[in-house]
Amino acid sequence: DKLLGCSMDENLISRIYECAFAPELWPSTLAEIADLTDARGSVLLTFNTDGQVLRWAASACLRELTADYVATGSLLRDSRVERWSAARHAGFLTDGDIYTSQELETEPTRLALRAVGLGCAAFTGAPLPTGDWLSFSVQRDAAGEPFAASTVGHLDALRPHLARSALISARLQMERAQIASETLELIGLPGLVFDDRGTVLAANHLIEALTDHITWRAQGRVSLKDRSANDLFQSAIDMLHLDRTGQVRSFAVRGTHGDGALVAHIVPIRRTARDIFTRCAGVLIMTPVTLPQAPPVELVQSLF
C-alpha cells in the first residue's frame, strides 16, 4: 500500500499546509494524494448552502472533467453530497458506504462517472468559517478496485490537515479583506469588500458613516438608499461572475433627500486575487462627485 504511513509523511502534510498560503499549489498536491491512493485524480470544491460551486481545484488529469461538472451544475444532482451529509460521518466515505449493491449499478451519478471512465470514489466534506462547505474527493478509474478500508483510514489521517489548511486559508483571506478596506480608509476612500452574494466581508469606518446613502441590513447585507443606484449595485453583484474583463462599474448615488451625491465604484476582484476558500468578489468604493475616479483595478487587487 503506497499510502502506508502517509499520516506520518511530514513532506506531504507540509505541502498541504503550504497550499493555504499558495493556493496555486493545490493541483500538484491533489495529484500527489491521488497517486498515493492509486487513483486517477483528486478534486477540491467549495460550495454554498444552495449547492452552487464557488471555487474548485483539481489534479491536472481531472481539470477538464471538473470544469464540465461545475459548469453544468452537476453538484445539484450529485446524490453523494446529500448522502454524505445525512451520514454525518467525520471522515471519508466510499461509494460502497452510501449505495446499496443494486444502486452501485443504477444510480445516475455513478452512471455519469462511468461514462467518462471514472469508477469508485472516496470523499469527505467539512464546513468553512465563511458558511460554505469544503468537499474533497479521490477518484479511481472505472476499472479500478474499490478503496480498501486501510486506504480510507490513511485518507482519514490526512483529513484534519486538509480541513485545517482550508481554515487557515479562509481566515487569511478574511483578514486580507479587512486590511484592504482599512487601506482604502487610510487614503480617504470609504469602502467595503463583499462576496458573490453581496454579503459584506469587511468595511471601513468611512463607509459605515455614510448613513444618508447606505442601509446596513441583517446577515451582513447592505443596500443603497437611492433605489436606482441600488438596482445598479445589485445588478453589478449579479454580473461579477460573468464579467471576466475586470471592468469597474461606476454610477451616481444620491443621499436620502436627493442631495449629497456620491459616485459608487464596483471594482471586481478577479480570480488571480482569490483563492478557493473565500468568496471575495468585489469592492464598493464611494467617492465625492469631485473625485470620480476609482483606484486602478490592479491597485485594489494588490491589497489582497
C-alpha positions as CSV (number, residue, x, y, z in Angstrom):
1,D,0.0,0.0,0.0
2,K,1.7,3.2,-1.2
3,L,-0.2,5.2,1.4
4,L,1.1,3.2,4.3
5,G,2.4,5.6,6.9
6,C,1.1,8.6,4.9
7,S,-0.2,10.1,8.2
8,M,3.4,10.4,9.2
9,D,4.6,11.8,5.8
10,E,5.7,15.2,7.0
11,N,6.6,16.4,3.5
12,L,3.1,15.8,2.2
13,I,1.5,17.4,5.2
14,S,3.8,20.4,4.9
15,R,2.7,20.8,1.3
16,I,-1.0,20.6,2.3
17,Y,-0.4,23.5,4.7
18,E,1.7,25.4,2.1
19,C,-1.4,25.4,-0.1
20,A,-3.1,27.6,2.5
21,F,-0.7,30.3,1.6
22,A,-0.1,29.5,-2.1
23,P,-3.4,28.0,-3.5
24,E,-1.8,27.6,-6.9
25,L,-0.1,24.6,-5.4
26,W,-3.3,22.7,-4.9
27,P,-3.4,20.8,-8.3
28,S,0.1,19.2,-7.7
29,T,-0.8,18.4,-4.1
30,L,-4.1,16.8,-5.2
31,A,-2.3,14.8,-7.8
32,E,0.2,13.5,-5.2
33,I,-2.6,12.4,-2.9
34,A,-4.3,10.6,-5.8
35,D,-1.1,8.9,-6.7
36,L,-0.7,7.6,-3.2
37,T,-4.2,6.1,-3.3
38,D,-3.8,4.5,-6.8
39,A,-6.4,6.9,-8.1
40,R,-6.7,8.9,-11.3
41,G,-7.0,12.2,-9.6
42,S,-8.4,14.4,-6.7
43,V,-10.8,17.3,-6.6
44,L,-11.4,20.0,-4.1
45,L,-14.6,22.1,-4.2
46,T,-16.2,24.8,-2.1
47,F,-19.9,25.3,-2.4
48,N,-22.6,27.3,-0.7
49,T,-25.8,26.1,1.0
50,D,-27.7,26.3,-2.3
51,G,-25.3,23.7,-3.8
52,Q,-23.6,26.3,-6.1
53,V,-19.9,25.6,-6.6
54,L,-17.9,28.7,-5.7
55,R,-14.3,27.6,-6.2
56,W,-12.6,24.4,-7.2
57,A,-9.1,22.9,-7.8
58,A,-8.3,19.6,-9.4
59,S,-5.3,17.5,-10.3
60,A,-4.4,18.2,-13.9
61,C,-5.9,15.0,-15.3
62,L,-9.3,15.8,-13.9
63,R,-9.3,19.5,-14.6
64,E,-11.4,19.4,-17.8
65,L,-13.9,16.9,-16.3
66,T,-14.2,19.1,-13.2
67,A,-14.8,22.2,-15.2
68,D,-17.6,20.5,-17.0
69,Y,-19.0,19.2,-13.7
70,V,-19.1,22.7,-12.3
71,A,-20.4,24.4,-15.5
72,T,-23.4,22.1,-15.8
73,G,-24.4,22.4,-12.1
74,S,-23.9,18.7,-11.6
75,L,-23.3,19.1,-7.9
76,L,-27.0,19.8,-7.5
77,R,-27.8,16.4,-9.0
78,D,-24.9,14.5,-7.2
79,S,-26.6,12.2,-4.7
80,R,-23.3,11.5,-3.0
81,V,-23.3,15.0,-1.4
82,E,-26.8,14.5,0.2
83,R,-26.0,11.0,1.4
84,W,-22.6,12.0,2.9
85,S,-24.4,14.9,4.7
86,A,-27.1,12.6,6.0
87,A,-24.5,10.1,7.3
88,R,-22.9,12.8,9.5
89,H,-19.6,11.0,9.2
90,A,-16.4,13.0,10.1
91,G,-14.2,11.1,7.7
92,F,-14.0,9.7,4.2
93,L,-16.8,7.6,2.7
94,T,-16.7,5.4,-0.4
95,D,-19.5,4.6,-2.9
96,G,-19.9,1.3,-1.2
97,D,-20.7,3.0,2.1
98,I,-23.6,5.1,0.8
99,Y,-25.0,3.0,-2.0
100,T,-26.5,-0.5,-2.0
101,S,-25.0,-3.0,-4.4
102,Q,-28.0,-2.5,-6.7
103,E,-27.6,1.3,-6.6
104,L,-24.0,0.9,-7.5
105,E,-25.1,-0.3,-10.9
106,T,-28.1,2.0,-11.5
107,E,-27.5,5.3,-9.6
108,P,-27.4,8.2,-12.1
109,T,-24.3,9.8,-10.6
110,R,-22.4,6.6,-10.9
111,L,-23.5,6.0,-14.4
112,A,-22.5,9.6,-15.4
113,L,-19.0,9.0,-14.0
114,R,-18.6,5.7,-15.7
115,A,-19.5,7.3,-19.0
116,V,-16.3,9.4,-18.7
117,G,-14.2,6.5,-17.5
118,L,-14.3,7.1,-13.8
119,G,-15.3,4.5,-11.2
120,C,-15.3,4.3,-7.4
121,A,-14.6,7.3,-5.3
122,A,-13.7,8.3,-1.7
123,F,-14.9,11.6,-0.5
124,T,-15.4,13.8,2.6
125,G,-16.5,17.3,3.5
126,A,-16.2,20.0,6.1
127,P,-17.8,23.3,7.0
128,L,-15.8,26.6,6.4
129,P,-16.0,29.7,8.6
130,T,-17.5,31.6,5.6
131,G,-20.6,29.5,5.9
132,D,-19.7,27.4,2.9
133,W,-18.6,23.8,2.6
134,L,-15.5,22.1,1.5
135,S,-15.7,18.8,-0.5
136,F,-12.7,16.6,-1.2
137,S,-12.8,13.5,-3.4
138,V,-10.4,11.0,-4.7
139,Q,-11.5,9.3,-7.9
140,R,-10.3,6.0,-9.4
141,D,-10.7,4.7,-13.0
142,A,-13.7,2.6,-13.9
143,A,-11.5,-0.5,-14.0
144,G,-10.1,0.3,-10.6
145,E,-10.8,-1.7,-7.4
146,P,-12.9,-0.2,-4.6
147,F,-11.0,1.6,-1.9
148,A,-9.7,-0.7,0.8
149,A,-10.5,0.1,4.5
150,S,-6.8,0.6,5.2
151,T,-6.6,3.2,2.4
152,V,-9.7,5.0,3.7
153,G,-8.1,5.0,7.1
154,H,-5.0,6.7,5.8
155,L,-7.1,9.3,4.0
156,D,-8.9,9.9,7.3
157,A,-5.5,10.7,8.8
158,L,-5.0,13.4,6.1
159,R,-8.4,14.8,6.5
160,P,-7.7,17.1,9.6
161,H,-4.7,18.6,7.7
162,L,-6.9,19.3,4.6
163,A,-9.5,20.9,6.8
164,R,-7.0,23.0,8.8
165,S,-5.4,24.2,5.6
166,A,-8.8,25.3,4.3
167,L,-9.5,27.0,7.6
168,I,-6.1,28.9,7.6
169,S,-6.6,30.0,4.0
170,A,-10.2,31.2,4.7
171,R,-9.1,33.2,7.7
172,L,-6.1,34.7,5.9
173,Q,-8.4,35.9,3.1
174,M,-10.9,37.4,5.6
175,E,-8.0,39.3,7.3
176,R,-6.8,40.5,3.9
177,A,-10.2,41.8,3.1
178,Q,-10.3,43.7,6.3
179,I,-6.8,45.1,5.6
180,A,-7.9,46.1,2.1
181,S,-10.9,48.1,3.5
182,E,-8.7,49.8,6.1
183,T,-6.1,50.7,3.5
184,L,-8.8,52.4,1.5
185,E,-9.6,54.4,4.6
186,L,-6.0,55.5,5.0
187,I,-6.2,57.1,1.6
188,G,-9.5,58.7,2.4
189,L,-11.9,56.4,0.5
190,P,-15.0,54.8,2.1
191,G,-15.1,51.2,1.0
192,L,-16.2,47.7,1.7
193,V,-15.4,44.2,0.4
194,F,-18.3,41.9,-0.5
195,D,-18.7,38.3,-1.7
196,D,-20.5,36.7,-4.6
197,R,-23.9,37.3,-3.0
198,G,-23.3,40.8,-1.8
199,T,-22.6,39.9,1.8
200,V,-20.1,42.3,3.4
201,L,-16.9,40.7,4.4
202,A,-15.1,43.8,5.6
203,A,-15.9,47.5,5.8
204,N,-14.1,50.6,6.9
205,H,-15.4,53.3,9.3
206,L,-15.7,55.9,6.5
207,I,-18.3,53.9,4.6
208,E,-20.1,52.9,7.8
209,A,-20.6,56.7,8.5
210,L,-22.4,57.2,5.1
211,T,-25.8,56.7,6.8
212,D,-27.5,59.0,4.3
213,H,-26.5,56.8,1.4
214,I,-26.3,53.2,2.8
215,T,-28.6,50.9,4.7
216,W,-27.0,48.1,6.8
217,R,-29.2,45.0,6.8
218,A,-29.2,41.7,8.7
219,Q,-26.8,38.9,7.9
220,G,-24.1,41.2,6.6
221,R,-26.1,42.6,3.7
222,V,-26.0,46.2,2.5
223,S,-28.1,48.3,0.2
224,L,-28.0,51.8,-1.2
225,K,-30.9,54.2,-0.2
226,D,-31.0,55.5,-3.7
227,R,-33.3,52.9,-5.3
228,S,-32.0,53.4,-8.9
229,A,-28.4,53.2,-7.7
230,N,-29.2,50.2,-5.6
231,D,-30.7,48.4,-8.6
232,L,-27.4,49.1,-10.4
233,F,-25.4,47.9,-7.4
234,Q,-27.3,44.6,-7.1
235,S,-27.1,44.1,-10.9
236,A,-23.3,44.6,-10.7
237,I,-23.0,42.0,-8.0
238,D,-25.1,39.5,-10.0
239,M,-22.9,40.1,-13.1
240,L,-19.5,39.9,-11.5
241,H,-19.1,36.2,-12.0
242,L,-19.9,36.6,-15.7
243,D,-17.6,39.6,-16.3
244,R,-14.1,38.4,-17.0
245,T,-12.8,41.8,-18.1
246,G,-12.2,43.3,-14.7
247,Q,-14.2,46.4,-15.7
248,V,-15.0,49.0,-13.0
249,R,-18.7,49.9,-12.9
250,S,-19.4,53.5,-11.7
251,F,-22.7,55.3,-11.1
252,A,-24.1,58.2,-9.1
253,V,-25.7,57.7,-5.7
254,R,-28.0,60.3,-4.2
255,G,-28.4,60.9,-0.5
256,T,-31.7,60.4,1.5
257,H,-33.0,63.8,0.5
258,G,-31.8,63.7,-3.1
259,D,-28.6,65.7,-2.3
260,G,-25.1,64.9,-1.2
261,A,-24.4,62.9,-4.4
262,L,-21.5,60.4,-4.4
263,V,-20.1,58.1,-7.1
264,A,-20.1,54.4,-6.4
265,H,-17.4,52.3,-8.0
266,I,-17.7,48.5,-8.1
267,V,-14.2,47.1,-8.5
268,P,-14.1,43.3,-9.3
269,I,-11.6,41.1,-7.6
270,R,-10.5,38.7,-10.3
271,R,-9.6,35.0,-9.7
272,T,-5.9,35.8,-9.6
273,A,-6.6,37.6,-6.3
274,R,-8.9,35.0,-4.9
275,D,-8.3,31.5,-3.5
276,I,-10.8,28.6,-3.4
277,F,-11.9,29.0,0.2
278,T,-13.4,32.5,0.2
279,R,-15.8,34.5,-1.9
280,C,-14.2,37.9,-2.1
281,A,-15.9,39.1,-5.3
282,G,-15.5,42.8,-5.3
283,V,-15.0,46.2,-3.6
284,L,-17.5,49.0,-3.3
285,I,-15.8,52.4,-3.1
286,M,-17.7,55.6,-2.6
287,T,-16.2,58.9,-3.7
288,P,-17.4,62.5,-3.9
289,V,-18.5,63.7,-7.3
290,T,-15.4,65.9,-7.3
291,L,-13.3,62.7,-7.2
292,P,-14.9,60.5,-9.8
293,Q,-12.0,58.1,-10.5
294,A,-11.7,54.9,-8.5
295,P,-8.2,53.4,-7.9
296,P,-7.0,51.1,-10.7
297,V,-8.2,47.5,-10.5
298,E,-4.6,46.4,-10.2
299,L,-4.1,48.5,-7.1
300,V,-7.2,47.2,-5.3
301,Q,-6.3,43.6,-6.3
302,S,-2.8,44.1,-4.9
303,L,-4.3,44.7,-1.4
304,F,-5.3,41.1,-1.4
